[in-house]
Amino acid sequence: MIYKETLKIHSIESFGTHDGPGVRLVVFLQGCNIKCLYCQNADTIPTTGGTEYHISEIVQRAVNQKGYFGSKGGVTISGGEPLLQSKAVIELFKLLQSKGIHTNIDTNGTIVNTYSKELISNVADLVMFDIKHITESGFEQITGKQLYKQLFELIRLREESEKPFWLRYVLIPGYTDSVEQLTKVGEYFNDYKNIARFQILPYHKLGQYKWEQLGEKYRFANVPENTAEQINAAKQVLERYFDFVVG
Ligand code: SF4
């Protein structure tokens, strides 16, 4: 059966191991509502382009490889920004769940509307929120948008749903890695009970060439990548607040 909902997709990774628990089919959607200075997938930002897929095609692919998912894996919708296409993602997730497949969304959490709220609070089995910065001004500096409050509103909504979620945090030397900022992150989420994992994402420049291909300047060219010591130091601060910190 073909469902009428379609998704605009940038690319699909069949056996992803970095975007959620276990082995996953990872679907990168085309289009993002913000523009992070360090975006490693800058080619997914434009809302034009991408390839339209009926959601039934994605369900079929997931069913075909279900044997590889094991007890933990499943499907992750990443981007770009999945919440731009929340309505179709809801339909997709319900179909996947009816086939016993775990669903996960990797989001910047900054689009608040009826569909995104439904997806975040009622539908997705897991949500991974990217926290760009813990201060309003830092968030705007990195993303170019004043959408800080929207992110924390959606995280609160997920917490209230009492379903698990992960927080992901890119550790950018000189931007997000001070003890003060990390402490603030920990304190902000002190009373949250449904954070299943805090994931430190080391800053890297593997996507720099994509900015150049798009004819744009990569503005973090002079920001160094993290040392192992910096990652460990951040982990130690965050472990005071979160039960399961990985870095
Ligand atoms: S939210 Fe993700 S896809 Fe969008 S600009 Fe930022 S890093 Fe890139």
py3Dmol code that shows the C-alpha trace and the ligand (Angstrom):
import py3Dmol

protein = """\
ATOM      1  CA  MET A   1       0.000   0.000   0.000  1.00  0.00           C
ATOM      2  CA  ILE A   2       1.302   3.472  -0.879  1.00  0.00           C
ATOM      3  CA  TYR A   3       0.643   6.175   1.713  1.00  0.00           C
ATOM      4  CA  LYS A   4       0.138   9.700   0.518  1.00  0.00           C
ATOM      5  CA  GLU A   5       2.679  11.245   2.860  1.00  0.00           C
ATOM      6  CA  THR A   6       6.137  11.808   1.418  1.00  0.00           C
ATOM      7  CA  LEU A   7       9.442  12.902   2.919  1.00  0.00           C
ATOM      8  CA  LYS A   8      12.096  15.030   1.294  1.00  0.00           C
ATOM      9  CA  ILE A   9      15.247  13.042   1.880  1.00  0.00           C
ATOM     10  CA  HIS A  10      18.891  13.998   1.505  1.00  0.00           C
ATOM     11  CA  SER A  11      20.389  10.526   1.978  1.00  0.00           C
ATOM     12  CA  ILE A  12      19.927   7.203   3.730  1.00  0.00           C
ATOM     13  CA  GLU A  13      22.474   5.231   5.731  1.00  0.00           C
ATOM     14  CA  SER A  14      21.566   1.563   6.074  1.00  0.00           C
ATOM     15  CA  PHE A  15      23.677   0.466   9.029  1.00  0.00           C
ATOM     16  CA  GLY A  16      24.289   3.552  11.159  1.00  0.00           C
ATOM     17  CA  THR A  17      25.818   3.094  14.594  1.00  0.00           C
ATOM     18  CA  HIS A  18      26.222   6.740  15.658  1.00  0.00           C
ATOM     19  CA  ASP A  19      22.657   8.019  15.637  1.00  0.00           C
ATOM     20  CA  GLY A  20      20.847   6.288  18.447  1.00  0.00           C
ATOM     21  CA  PRO A  21      20.984   2.879  20.122  1.00  0.00           C
ATOM     22  CA  GLY A  22      22.089  -0.241  18.248  1.00  0.00           C
ATOM     23  CA  VAL A  23      22.276  -0.641  14.485  1.00  0.00           C
ATOM     24  CA  ARG A  24      19.926   1.737  12.690  1.00  0.00           C
ATOM     25  CA  LEU A  25      18.543   2.767   9.365  1.00  0.00           C
ATOM     26  CA  VAL A  26      19.328   6.497   9.447  1.00  0.00           C
ATOM     27  CA  VAL A  27      17.316   8.786   7.193  1.00  0.00           C
ATOM     28  CA  PHE A  28      18.737  12.274   6.701  1.00  0.00           C
ATOM     29  CA  LEU A  29      16.014  14.706   5.677  1.00  0.00           C
ATOM     30  CA  GLN A  30      16.624  17.669   3.421  1.00  0.00           C
ATOM     31  CA  GLY A  31      16.217  21.158   4.873  1.00  0.00           C
ATOM     32  CA  CYS A  32      17.010  22.859   8.153  1.00  0.00           C
ATOM     33  CA  ASN A  33      15.435  25.890   9.824  1.00  0.00           C
ATOM     34  CA  ILE A  34      18.689  27.084  11.375  1.00  0.00           C
ATOM     35  CA  LYS A  35      22.258  27.393  10.175  1.00  0.00           C
ATOM     36  CA  CYS A  36      24.829  26.349  12.744  1.00  0.00           C
ATOM     37  CA  LEU A  37      28.239  27.820  12.078  1.00  0.00           C
ATOM     38  CA  TYR A  38      29.885  24.426  12.458  1.00  0.00           C
ATOM     39  CA  CYS A  39      27.250  22.323  10.657  1.00  0.00           C
ATOM     40  CA  GLN A  40      28.916  19.163   9.389  1.00  0.00           C
ATOM     41  CA  ASN A  41      26.086  18.432   6.957  1.00  0.00           C
ATOM     42  CA  ALA A  42      25.759  21.863   5.372  1.00  0.00           C
ATOM     43  CA  ASP A  43      24.433  20.282   2.186  1.00  0.00           C
ATOM     44  CA  THR A  44      21.311  19.240   4.128  1.00  0.00           C
ATOM     45  CA  ILE A  45      20.466  22.840   5.134  1.00  0.00           C
ATOM     46  CA  PRO A  46      18.820  24.137   1.914  1.00  0.00           C
ATOM     47  CA  THR A  47      15.104  23.335   1.884  1.00  0.00           C
ATOM     48  CA  THR A  48      15.237  23.006  -1.880  1.00  0.00           C
ATOM     49  CA  GLY A  49      16.544  19.787  -3.409  1.00  0.00           C
ATOM     50  CA  GLY A  50      16.434  16.360  -1.842  1.00  0.00           C
ATOM     51  CA  THR A  51      14.470  13.404  -3.185  1.00  0.00           C
ATOM     52  CA  GLU A  52      10.817  12.705  -2.416  1.00  0.00           C
ATOM     53  CA  TYR A  53      10.114   9.267  -0.973  1.00  0.00           C
ATOM     54  CA  HIS A  54       6.755   7.832  -0.027  1.00  0.00           C
ATOM     55  CA  ILE A  55       6.900   6.784   3.594  1.00  0.00           C
ATOM     56  CA  SER A  56       5.931   3.252   2.577  1.00  0.00           C
ATOM     57  CA  GLU A  57       9.302   2.985   0.774  1.00  0.00           C
ATOM     58  CA  ILE A  58      11.114   3.759   4.016  1.00  0.00           C
ATOM     59  CA  VAL A  59       8.963   1.310   5.940  1.00  0.00           C
ATOM     60  CA  GLN A  60       9.770  -1.387   3.385  1.00  0.00           C
ATOM     61  CA  ARG A  61      13.511  -0.742   3.668  1.00  0.00           C
ATOM     62  CA  ALA A  62      13.292  -0.876   7.464  1.00  0.00           C
ATOM     63  CA  VAL A  63      11.296  -4.106   7.401  1.00  0.00           C
ATOM     64  CA  ASN A  64      13.824  -5.651   4.978  1.00  0.00           C
ATOM     65  CA  GLN A  65      16.693  -4.972   7.350  1.00  0.00           C
ATOM     66  CA  LYS A  66      14.831  -5.529  10.621  1.00  0.00           C
ATOM     67  CA  GLY A  67      16.916  -8.640  11.280  1.00  0.00           C
ATOM     68  CA  TYR A  68      20.009  -6.450  11.677  1.00  0.00           C
ATOM     69  CA  PHE A  69      18.454  -4.112  14.228  1.00  0.00           C
ATOM     70  CA  GLY A  70      18.681  -6.633  17.090  1.00  0.00           C
ATOM     71  CA  SER A  71      16.945  -5.736  20.338  1.00  0.00           C
ATOM     72  CA  LYS A  72      18.150  -2.127  20.477  1.00  0.00           C
ATOM     73  CA  GLY A  73      18.263  -0.786  16.917  1.00  0.00           C
ATOM     74  CA  GLY A  74      15.647   0.642  14.606  1.00  0.00           C
ATOM     75  CA  VAL A  75      15.111   3.752  12.530  1.00  0.00           C
ATOM     76  CA  THR A  76      16.471   7.253  13.191  1.00  0.00           C
ATOM     77  CA  ILE A  77      15.218  10.310  11.369  1.00  0.00           C
ATOM     78  CA  SER A  78      17.925  12.950  11.279  1.00  0.00           C
ATOM     79  CA  GLY A  79      18.713  15.914   9.083  1.00  0.00           C
ATOM     80  CA  GLY A  80      18.609  18.651   8.247  1.00  0.00           C
ATOM     81  CA  GLU A  81      15.789  19.147  10.687  1.00  0.00           C
ATOM     82  CA  PRO A  82      13.123  16.437  10.960  1.00  0.00           C
ATOM     83  CA  LEU A  83      10.596  18.723  12.672  1.00  0.00           C
ATOM     84  CA  LEU A  84      10.183  20.613   9.381  1.00  0.00           C
ATOM     85  CA  GLN A  85       8.410  17.470   8.151  1.00  0.00           C
ATOM     86  CA  SER A  86       6.757  16.389  11.410  1.00  0.00           C
ATOM     87  CA  LYS A  87       3.409  15.399   9.902  1.00  0.00           C
ATOM     88  CA  ALA A  88       4.954  12.794   7.589  1.00  0.00           C
ATOM     89  CA  VAL A  89       7.394  11.632  10.290  1.00  0.00           C
ATOM     90  CA  ILE A  90       4.433  10.946  12.609  1.00  0.00           C
ATOM     91  CA  GLU A  91       2.807   8.758   9.956  1.00  0.00           C
ATOM     92  CA  LEU A  92       6.097   7.000   9.267  1.00  0.00           C
ATOM     93  CA  PHE A  93       6.757   6.308  12.952  1.00  0.00           C
ATOM     94  CA  LYS A  94       3.281   4.903  13.526  1.00  0.00           C
ATOM     95  CA  LEU A  95       3.740   2.511  10.611  1.00  0.00           C
ATOM     96  CA  LEU A  96       7.177   1.460  11.835  1.00  0.00           C
ATOM     97  CA  GLN A  97       5.875   0.911  15.352  1.00  0.00           C
ATOM     98  CA  SER A  98       3.082  -1.269  13.984  1.00  0.00           C
ATOM     99  CA  LYS A  99       5.877  -3.468  12.556  1.00  0.00           C
ATOM    100  CA  GLY A 100       7.669  -3.580  15.917  1.00  0.00           C
ATOM    101  CA  ILE A 101      10.453  -1.196  14.831  1.00  0.00           C
ATOM    102  CA  HIS A 102      11.942   1.308  17.291  1.00  0.00           C
ATOM    103  CA  THR A 103      11.756   4.963  16.225  1.00  0.00           C
ATOM    104  CA  ASN A 104      14.094   7.804  17.081  1.00  0.00           C
ATOM    105  CA  ILE A 105      14.368  11.435  16.036  1.00  0.00           C
ATOM    106  CA  ASP A 106      17.554  13.511  16.039  1.00  0.00           C
ATOM    107  CA  THR A 107      16.416  17.131  16.313  1.00  0.00           C
ATOM    108  CA  ASN A 108      17.495  20.680  17.052  1.00  0.00           C
ATOM    109  CA  GLY A 109      14.113  21.020  18.788  1.00  0.00           C
ATOM    110  CA  THR A 110      13.342  24.538  17.671  1.00  0.00           C
ATOM    111  CA  ILE A 111      10.100  24.151  15.693  1.00  0.00           C
ATOM    112  CA  VAL A 112       7.029  24.293  17.903  1.00  0.00           C
ATOM    113  CA  ASN A 113       3.669  23.474  16.323  1.00  0.00           C
ATOM    114  CA  THR A 114       0.856  20.952  16.739  1.00  0.00           C
ATOM    115  CA  TYR A 115       2.648  18.244  14.763  1.00  0.00           C
ATOM    116  CA  SER A 116       6.069  18.679  16.312  1.00  0.00           C
ATOM    117  CA  LYS A 117       4.553  18.600  19.797  1.00  0.00           C
ATOM    118  CA  GLU A 118       2.633  15.431  18.947  1.00  0.00           C
ATOM    119  CA  LEU A 119       5.766  13.799  17.548  1.00  0.00           C
ATOM    120  CA  ILE A 120       7.933  14.756  20.515  1.00  0.00           C
ATOM    121  CA  SER A 121       5.513  14.058  23.332  1.00  0.00           C
ATOM    122  CA  ASN A 122       3.418  11.172  22.039  1.00  0.00           C
ATOM    123  CA  VAL A 123       4.890   9.374  19.068  1.00  0.00           C
ATOM    124  CA  ALA A 124       8.695   8.984  18.968  1.00  0.00           C
ATOM    125  CA  ASP A 125      10.078   6.113  21.059  1.00  0.00           C
ATOM    126  CA  LEU A 126      13.236   8.138  21.606  1.00  0.00           C
ATOM    127  CA  VAL A 127      14.184  11.773  20.995  1.00  0.00           C
ATOM    128  CA  MET A 128      17.750  13.076  20.791  1.00  0.00           C
ATOM    129  CA  PHE A 129      17.895  16.828  21.356  1.00  0.00           C
ATOM    130  CA  ASP A 130      20.941  18.777  20.203  1.00  0.00           C
ATOM    131  CA  ILE A 131      21.700  21.500  22.695  1.00  0.00           C
ATOM    132  CA  LYS A 132      23.607  24.098  20.778  1.00  0.00           C
ATOM    133  CA  HIS A 133      24.392  26.382  23.691  1.00  0.00           C
ATOM    134  CA  ILE A 134      23.123  26.867  27.218  1.00  0.00           C
ATOM    135  CA  THR A 135      22.820  30.648  26.986  1.00  0.00           C
ATOM    136  CA  GLU A 136      20.420  32.575  24.815  1.00  0.00           C
ATOM    137  CA  SER A 137      23.133  34.768  23.309  1.00  0.00           C
ATOM    138  CA  GLY A 138      25.449  31.817  22.633  1.00  0.00           C
ATOM    139  CA  PHE A 139      22.597  29.936  20.992  1.00  0.00           C
ATOM    140  CA  GLU A 140      21.910  32.839  18.682  1.00  0.00           C
ATOM    141  CA  GLN A 141      25.581  33.268  17.863  1.00  0.00           C
ATOM    142  CA  ILE A 142      25.940  29.620  16.808  1.00  0.00           C
ATOM    143  CA  THR A 143      22.609  29.137  15.037  1.00  0.00           C
ATOM    144  CA  GLY A 144      21.836  32.609  13.730  1.00  0.00           C
ATOM    145  CA  LYS A 145      18.307  32.359  15.182  1.00  0.00           C
ATOM    146  CA  GLN A 146      16.506  33.374  18.373  1.00  0.00           C
ATOM    147  CA  LEU A 147      14.962  29.967  18.977  1.00  0.00           C
ATOM    148  CA  TYR A 148      16.495  29.130  22.333  1.00  0.00           C
ATOM    149  CA  LYS A 149      13.174  29.180  24.217  1.00  0.00           C
ATOM    150  CA  GLN A 150      11.527  26.855  21.684  1.00  0.00           C
ATOM    151  CA  LEU A 151      14.201  24.207  22.246  1.00  0.00           C
ATOM    152  CA  PHE A 152      13.809  24.215  25.996  1.00  0.00           C
ATOM    153  CA  GLU A 153      10.009  24.212  25.672  1.00  0.00           C
ATOM    154  CA  LEU A 154      10.122  21.027  23.599  1.00  0.00           C
ATOM    155  CA  ILE A 155      12.597  19.358  25.940  1.00  0.00           C
ATOM    156  CA  ARG A 156      10.269  20.161  28.855  1.00  0.00           C
ATOM    157  CA  LEU A 157       7.363  18.690  26.900  1.00  0.00           C
ATOM    158  CA  ARG A 158       9.274  15.462  26.343  1.00  0.00           C
ATOM    159  CA  GLU A 159      10.224  15.318  30.023  1.00  0.00           C
ATOM    160  CA  GLU A 160       6.570  15.714  30.993  1.00  0.00           C
ATOM    161  CA  SER A 161       5.625  12.844  28.683  1.00  0.00           C
ATOM    162  CA  GLU A 162       7.818  10.637  30.914  1.00  0.00           C
ATOM    163  CA  LYS A 163       9.373   9.017  27.857  1.00  0.00           C
ATOM    164  CA  PRO A 164      13.149   8.710  27.486  1.00  0.00           C
ATOM    165  CA  PHE A 165      15.309  11.193  25.660  1.00  0.00           C
ATOM    166  CA  TRP A 166      18.970  11.934  25.094  1.00  0.00           C
ATOM    167  CA  LEU A 167      20.747  15.244  25.203  1.00  0.00           C
ATOM    168  CA  ARG A 168      23.570  15.790  22.735  1.00  0.00           C
ATOM    169  CA  TYR A 169      26.101  18.553  23.101  1.00  0.00           C
ATOM    170  CA  VAL A 170      28.846  19.482  20.674  1.00  0.00           C
ATOM    171  CA  LEU A 171      31.932  20.395  22.686  1.00  0.00           C
ATOM    172  CA  ILE A 172      33.383  23.360  20.839  1.00  0.00           C
ATOM    173  CA  PRO A 173      36.668  24.715  22.220  1.00  0.00           C
ATOM    174  CA  GLY A 174      36.172  28.316  23.266  1.00  0.00           C
ATOM    175  CA  TYR A 175      32.405  28.235  22.640  1.00  0.00           C
ATOM    176  CA  THR A 176      30.706  25.523  24.686  1.00  0.00           C
ATOM    177  CA  ASP A 177      33.403  23.861  26.771  1.00  0.00           C
ATOM    178  CA  SER A 178      33.942  26.095  29.793  1.00  0.00           C
ATOM    179  CA  VAL A 179      33.343  24.625  33.239  1.00  0.00           C
ATOM    180  CA  GLU A 180      30.866  27.437  33.827  1.00  0.00           C
ATOM    181  CA  GLN A 181      28.786  26.522  30.785  1.00  0.00           C
ATOM    182  CA  LEU A 182      28.901  22.790  31.481  1.00  0.00           C
ATOM    183  CA  THR A 183      27.858  23.422  35.078  1.00  0.00           C
ATOM    184  CA  LYS A 184      24.978  25.538  33.830  1.00  0.00           C
ATOM    185  CA  VAL A 185      23.850  22.683  31.559  1.00  0.00           C
ATOM    186  CA  GLY A 186      23.931  20.279  34.503  1.00  0.00           C
ATOM    187  CA  GLU A 187      22.069  22.650  36.799  1.00  0.00           C
ATOM    188  CA  TYR A 188      19.417  23.440  34.211  1.00  0.00           C
ATOM    189  CA  PHE A 189      18.434  19.783  33.908  1.00  0.00           C
ATOM    190  CA  ASN A 190      18.887  18.925  37.571  1.00  0.00           C
ATOM    191  CA  ASP A 191      15.257  17.937  38.194  1.00  0.00           C
ATOM    192  CA  TYR A 192      14.757  16.048  34.918  1.00  0.00           C
ATOM    193  CA  LYS A 193      14.123  12.323  35.350  1.00  0.00           C
ATOM    194  CA  ASN A 194      13.863  10.989  31.805  1.00  0.00           C
ATOM    195  CA  ILE A 195      17.301  11.797  30.386  1.00  0.00           C
ATOM    196  CA  ALA A 196      18.554   8.354  29.399  1.00  0.00           C
ATOM    197  CA  ARG A 197      21.921   9.573  28.135  1.00  0.00           C
ATOM    198  CA  PHE A 198      24.023  12.688  27.872  1.00  0.00           C
ATOM    199  CA  GLN A 199      26.193  12.447  24.813  1.00  0.00           C
ATOM    200  CA  ILE A 200      29.217  14.689  24.323  1.00  0.00           C
ATOM    201  CA  LEU A 201      29.875  15.069  20.607  1.00  0.00           C
ATOM    202  CA  PRO A 202      33.492  15.996  19.947  1.00  0.00           C
ATOM    203  CA  TYR A 203      33.879  18.945  17.615  1.00  0.00           C
ATOM    204  CA  HIS A 204      35.381  18.004  14.255  1.00  0.00           C
ATOM    205  CA  LYS A 205      35.807  19.578  10.842  1.00  0.00           C
ATOM    206  CA  LEU A 206      35.013  16.660   8.583  1.00  0.00           C
ATOM    207  CA  GLY A 207      32.206  18.629   6.942  1.00  0.00           C
ATOM    208  CA  GLN A 208      34.222  21.766   6.221  1.00  0.00           C
ATOM    209  CA  TYR A 209      34.555  20.893   2.541  1.00  0.00           C
ATOM    210  CA  LYS A 210      30.755  20.875   2.170  1.00  0.00           C
ATOM    211  CA  TRP A 211      30.611  24.581   2.989  1.00  0.00           C
ATOM    212  CA  GLU A 212      33.275  25.209   0.387  1.00  0.00           C
ATOM    213  CA  GLN A 213      31.308  23.153  -2.161  1.00  0.00           C
ATOM    214  CA  LEU A 214      28.285  25.355  -1.438  1.00  0.00           C
ATOM    215  CA  GLY A 215      30.451  28.398  -2.079  1.00  0.00           C
ATOM    216  CA  GLU A 216      30.239  29.537   1.554  1.00  0.00           C
ATOM    217  CA  LYS A 217      32.895  30.319   4.103  1.00  0.00           C
ATOM    218  CA  TYR A 218      33.360  27.871   6.973  1.00  0.00           C
ATOM    219  CA  ARG A 219      33.566  30.288   9.863  1.00  0.00           C
ATOM    220  CA  PHE A 220      34.977  27.846  12.411  1.00  0.00           C
ATOM    221  CA  ALA A 221      38.080  27.084  10.356  1.00  0.00           C
ATOM    222  CA  ASN A 222      40.310  28.372  13.154  1.00  0.00           C
ATOM    223  CA  VAL A 223      38.560  26.528  15.977  1.00  0.00           C
ATOM    224  CA  PRO A 224      40.736  23.581  17.068  1.00  0.00           C
ATOM    225  CA  GLU A 225      39.345  20.082  17.504  1.00  0.00           C
ATOM    226  CA  ASN A 226      39.075  18.788  21.102  1.00  0.00           C
ATOM    227  CA  THR A 227      41.901  17.030  22.850  1.00  0.00           C
ATOM    228  CA  ALA A 228      41.142  13.833  24.767  1.00  0.00           C
ATOM    229  CA  GLU A 229      41.854  15.779  27.977  1.00  0.00           C
ATOM    230  CA  GLN A 230      39.193  18.377  27.149  1.00  0.00           C
ATOM    231  CA  ILE A 231      36.612  15.684  26.521  1.00  0.00           C
ATOM    232  CA  ASN A 232      37.475  13.921  29.765  1.00  0.00           C
ATOM    233  CA  ALA A 233      37.349  17.173  31.721  1.00  0.00           C
ATOM    234  CA  ALA A 234      33.883  17.956  30.309  1.00  0.00           C
ATOM    235  CA  LYS A 235      32.755  14.438  31.144  1.00  0.00           C
ATOM    236  CA  GLN A 236      33.838  14.824  34.729  1.00  0.00           C
ATOM    237  CA  VAL A 237      31.805  18.003  35.159  1.00  0.00           C
ATOM    238  CA  LEU A 238      28.703  16.533  33.506  1.00  0.00           C
ATOM    239  CA  GLU A 239      28.888  13.276  35.458  1.00  0.00           C
ATOM    240  CA  ARG A 240      28.084  15.244  38.592  1.00  0.00           C
ATOM    241  CA  TYR A 241      24.625  15.840  37.125  1.00  0.00           C
ATOM    242  CA  PHE A 242      23.808  13.077  34.642  1.00  0.00           C
ATOM    243  CA  ASP A 243      23.808   9.316  35.280  1.00  0.00           C
ATOM    244  CA  PHE A 244      24.990   8.219  31.865  1.00  0.00           C
ATOM    245  CA  VAL A 245      27.484  10.498  30.136  1.00  0.00           C
ATOM    246  CA  VAL A 246      29.251   9.284  27.021  1.00  0.00           C
ATOM    247  CA  GLY A 247      31.917  11.158  25.128  1.00  0.00           C
TER     248      GLY A 247
END
"""
ligand_1 = """\
8
SF4
S 20.612 21.877 13.249
Fe 21.929 20.266 12.453
S 21.539 20.239 10.241
Fe 20.707 22.160 11.035
S 22.368 23.630 10.705
Fe 22.556 22.859 12.789
S 23.985 21.143 12.686
Fe 23.271 21.588 10.564
"""
view = py3Dmol.view(width=600, height=400)
view.addModel(protein, "pdb")
view.setStyle({"model": 0}, {"cartoon": {"style": "trace"}})
view.addModel(ligand_1, "xyz")
view.setStyle({"model": 1}, {"stick": {}})
view.zoomTo()
view.show()
